[in-house]
């Protein structure tokens, strides 16, 4: 089983969406975490990501961006950054 870490700035959209879609495609064969690259995650997923995932049957409305375990990067086999290109 591979462990993948998806990282974006606030863990409020891109990384959560990537984690959900990755785990859906992996069908239990692999595990993923999402994380923010700053100390404090956002309070909730951004509305455009909630709406986009809702259209695929995934509900992020109740999801609150978690503060990942401190050693999550060390546990990951791969890390994927999901930047906004700024």
N, C-alpha and C positions, 0 to 999 in steps of 0.2 A: 504494500500500500504506500503510495506517495503522499507526502504532505506538502501542500503548496500554500504560500502566503501571498495574498494580494494586498498591495499597499497603495493608498492615495493620501491626499493631504489630511482630510478630516474624517475619513472612513464614513462618509455620509452618502455615498452614491456609487462611484465607479468600482471601488474595491468590494463593496457588498454585492453589487450586481454580478461582478465577476465570480465571486465565491459561490453565489447561489447557482449561476448557470454552469459553472465548472462541476459542482457537486451533482447537479441534475444530470449532466452528461456522463459523469463517472459512475453513476448508479451504484454507489456504495463501495466501489473499488478503490477510491482515493478520497482523501480528506483535504479540506481547505479552511483557512482562516482569513479574515480580513483585518486590516489594521490601518491606523492613521499615522502619518509621518510626523505629527506634532504631538505634544504631550496630552492635550485634551481633545478627545473626539467630539464631534458635533452632537447635539442633543437628539437629533433624529435624521432619518434618511431624507434627502432632498426630494421634493415633490415630483420632479420630472423623472427620477429613477423609480419612485414608487409607481407612478402611472405606467411607465414603460414595462416594468416587470409585471404589473397587474394584467397587462395585455397578453402575457405569456402564461398566466395562471399562477404566478408567484405573488404572494401578498407580503409586502414589507411595511405595511402601515404600523404595526405594533413593534417593529424592530427598532431597537435603540442601538446605535453604534457602540460596541463593547470596547473596553480598554483591554487589549490583548495581553496575554501573559508576557512578562518581561523577556523571557527567553524564546518567544515564538519564532524569531528569525533563526535561532540556532537549531530549532527542531524542524525547520522547513527543508525539504529537499530542493525546492525551487522557490524563488521570490519573483513576483511580477509587479512592476510599478505601473500604475494606471494614471499618469499625469495628464494635466489639461493642456500641455504644450505651451505654457506661459514662459 
